[in-house]
Amino acid sequence: MQLLNLVVKNVDPSTTKAEFEEFFGHFGQVNNSKLNVESQLGFVCFQDRESARNAKENAPRQLFKNRRLIVNFCEPRESRRISLEEQFDKRAY
């Protein structure tokens, strides 16, 4: 499931859910989305992995409401924490 979900940063605060889903709909079938415009953050869930990969690779290359979006796969909190700890440990040595 985690390879179907993307976290999107730098979302324009005036963005509506319909605009957000329409933009990401160009990359594949969107199951659902959430927006938190106050923090300029959004989440989008795709029907299949290929659509999510396509959006991750190509959405940052396009302007959305005059902004470059930052798009990454969503990671469960625990695996993200472990990954960050490993990166920190490597830098410490």
C-alpha positions in Angstrom: 0.0 0.0 0.0 2.8 2.4 0.8 4.0 2.6 -2.9 0.6 3.8 -3.9 0.6 6.9 -1.6 2.5 10.1 -2.2 3.1 13.0 0.1 3.2 16.4 -1.8 4.9 19.5 -0.4 4.8 23.1 -1.5 1.1 23.1 -2.3 -0.4 26.5 -3.0 -2.7 27.5 -0.1 -5.5 28.4 -2.5 -5.6 24.9 -4.0 -8.9 23.0 -3.8 -9.2 19.3 -3.5 -10.8 19.2 -7.0 -7.8 21.0 -8.5 -5.3 18.8 -6.7 -7.0 15.6 -7.8 -7.4 16.9 -11.4 -3.6 17.7 -11.6 -2.6 14.3 -10.3 -5.3 12.6 -12.4 -3.1 13.3 -15.4 -0.7 10.6 -14.0 -3.2 7.9 -13.4 -6.4 6.9 -11.5 -6.5 8.7 -8.1 -8.3 6.8 -5.4 -8.4 9.7 -2.9 -6.5 12.7 -1.6 -6.2 14.9 1.4 -5.1 18.5 1.6 -3.7 20.6 4.5 -3.3 23.9 2.7 -2.2 25.7 5.9 1.0 23.6 6.0 1.2 23.5 2.2 0.9 19.7 2.3 -1.1 17.1 0.4 -1.5 13.4 0.1 -2.6 11.5 -2.9 -3.4 7.7 -3.2 -3.3 6.1 -6.6 -5.1 3.0 -8.0 -1.8 1.3 -9.0 2.0 1.6 -8.4 2.8 2.6 -11.9 0.6 5.7 -11.7 2.2 6.7 -8.3 5.7 6.2 -9.8 4.7 8.3 -12.8 3.4 11.1 -10.6 6.5 11.0 -8.4 8.8 11.3 -11.3 6.9 13.8 -13.5 4.8 16.1 -11.2 7.9 18.0 -9.9 8.8 18.8 -13.5 5.6 20.6 -14.0 4.4 23.8 -12.4 1.1 23.6 -10.4 -0.3 27.0 -9.7 3.1 28.5 -10.4 4.9 26.2 -7.9 7.2 23.3 -8.1 5.8 20.5 -6.1 8.0 18.2 -3.9 6.7 14.6 -4.3 7.8 11.6 -2.4 6.4 8.2 -1.5 4.7 8.0 1.9 6.6 5.9 4.4 5.1 4.5 7.6 6.3 6.5 10.6 8.3 3.6 12.1 10.3 2.7 8.9 10.9 6.5 8.3 12.3 6.8 11.9 14.6 3.8 11.4 15.8 5.1 8.1 16.7 8.5 9.6 18.5 6.9 12.5 20.6 4.8 10.1 21.5 7.9 8.1 22.5 9.7 11.3 24.6 6.7 12.5 26.5 6.7 9.2 27.3 10.4 9.5 28.5 10.1 13.1 31.3 7.8 12.1 
